[in-house]
Amino acid sequence: MPIWLRRFTFNEIKKHFEEENETIQNQSKGKNSNTKTVIDSDGKVKLPNLLQKPTNSKKPIKYG
């Protein structure tokens, strides 16, 4: 591949990804900042409220 074609191709790909990043950044600015994530700032995954064990658990009911 000639150098001029290689440079042209590289610049076109670079331009494409820069435009794509700009659109992603513009879309993320318009979103609500109160969104919840599942990952802590420590990088650990938080369990949803449905899967967490209740803190005031009662004794299990025994039948029989």
N, C-alpha and C positions, 0 to 999 in steps of 0.2 A: 504494500500500500504506500503510495507516495506521501511524503511528509505533509504537503499542503492539504491532502484529503484527510489525513490523520488528525491534523490540527482542527480542520473544519468540523469533523465528526465529534471530536472531544469538546469543542466549544458549543456545539448544538446540544450535546447531552448535558453539559454543565448548565446551559441556559434553561433547559427543560426542568432540571431538578431545582434550580434556584426559584423559578416561577412556581413550582409545586410547593416548595417550602413557604413561600410568601402567602399562597392561598391558605395553607394549613394554619399559619400564624394568624392570619386575618380572621379565620373562622374561630380559632380558639379564643381570640380576644372578645368576640361577641357572645361567648357562652357565659353562663352563670358561674360565678366563682364559688358558689355554695355546693358544688358537686361533692359527693362522697366517694371515697375510694376504698378498696378492700385491703390496701397495703399501708402499713404504718410508715412513719418517717424512718423507723429502724429497718424497714424492709421485710418485716414479718407480716404474714397474711392474717387479717382479723376475721373471726368467724361472724357470720350474720347472727342477728338476735335470735332467730329461730333455732339455731344449732347450739347456742350457748346454754350451759347448765344454769338453772335458776339458783340464786344465792340462798334463798329461803326454802330449800327443798324439804318436803315433808317425808315422813317415813313411808315406804311403799306399803300398799294395802295387801294383806295376805288373805287369800280366799282358801277356805277349807278347814 
